[in-house]
Amino acid sequence: MKLKANDICLITCWFGSYPWYFQYFIKSCSYNNTIDFILITDNTEPIPNKPYNITVIHKTLKEIQLTASDKFGFTVSLTYPYKLCDFKPAYGFLFQDLIANYSFWGNTDIDIIYGNIRGFISFSNFLLALA
């Protein structure tokens, strides 16, 4: 059995200016048009050549802190963006409204240049991992 297109979503959070290599991340996402990428950022500058499979969601760090505090039921200290790394395993919980229609989700970073993700991640590989 093969996954249908866009059953997989990868989430990343980035705050501040995009680094020089961001264009390479964007280009590699475009070659994976059956994977959706969600970029949560405070950066409002346009992304040249942004493919359709990248969704940009504008949020402030404070908004994410308030969401996390609300969902976890205690005050979360999130004073600078790098601390979001500590929350990556919880992205599915924090952003469950964004991933509700996906079979699988994961987190990523903008310093990754992707090859063919579907070439090594398939539904049959997932079933083998569960066995």
N, C-alpha and C positions, 0 to 999 in steps of 0.2 A: 504494500500500500504506500502511495506517495502522498506527501502533504500537498494540499492545494496552495496556490500562491498566497503569500502574505499571511500565513498562519504563525509566522515568527516575527517578533518585534524586539528590537534592541534599544535600550534607553541609555542616554548619557546626559549628564548635567555639566554645563560649562558657564562660568561667570567671568565677565571681563572681555577684553579684546581677543579676537581669534588669533592664534599663532600663525606664523608663516606657512606651516605645513598643513593647515586646515583644508586647503584646496585639495590636497591629496586624499585626505579622509573622505571628503565630499565625492570626489571622482570614484573612489573605490566603492562607495555606497551605490553609486549609479550603476555599477556592473552587477549588483545584487538586487535586481528589480523585483524579486519575489520575497524580499525581506524588507520590513518597514523599520525605519530608524526614527526615534523620537529624540529630539534635542531640546532639552529644557534649559533656557538661558535668559540672562538679563540683557544680552547683546541684541540691539534692534537694527544693527546695520544689515543691509541686504546681503544675501549669500549668492554670489554670481554662479550661474549654472547649477543651481540647486535642483536635484532630481525630484520627481514626484513622490518617491518613496521616503523622503525625509520630511517629517513634520516638525516645525519649530513651534515651541510653546514658550511664551514669554512669562517668566515669573521672577520675582525678586527673591533673594536669599531669605528675607524676612517671611515671605509667603510660604516658602518651603518649611521654614522653622515652625511657623504656626500650624501648618498641615501636620507635620510630624508630631508636634506637641499634642494636637487634638487626637490623632490616631493612636498614639502610644499612651495617652492618658496621663502624661506628666510633662513638665516643662523641659524641652529639649534645648540644649545649648548649641547653637550653630552660629558662631561669631565670624567665621571666615569660610569662603567657599571650599577650600581644600578639605575641610572636615566632612564634606559630603561623601568622601571615600568611605568613611565609617558606616554610611547608610546604604551602600550599594546592595548588600544582601536583602535589604528591606524595600527596595524600589517597587517590587511587586505589590507590597502592602501599601506603601505611601502613594503610589500612582495607579492603584487598582482600577480606577475609572478609565485610565488611558489604555489599559491592556485587557479590558474585559472581553473583547472580541477575538483575542488571540489564543491559540493553543499553547504556545510557548513564548517566554520572554527571557531576556537576559540583560545584562548591563554591559556597557562598552565605554571606550574613551576615544577622544578625537585624535589621539596619537597612534591609532591603529590603521594600517592600510590593509584592506581586505582583499583576499583572493576570492575564488568561487565558493561561497559558504555552503551552497546546496551540494557542492561536490563532495563534502565530507559530513554534512549534517542532513540526515534523512529520517523519515519516520521509522524505517527498518533499523537504523542505527540506534534510535531511541528505544525501540523494543528490545534490542540486544542488551542495551545498558541496564534495562530493568530486570532482565532474566537472571 
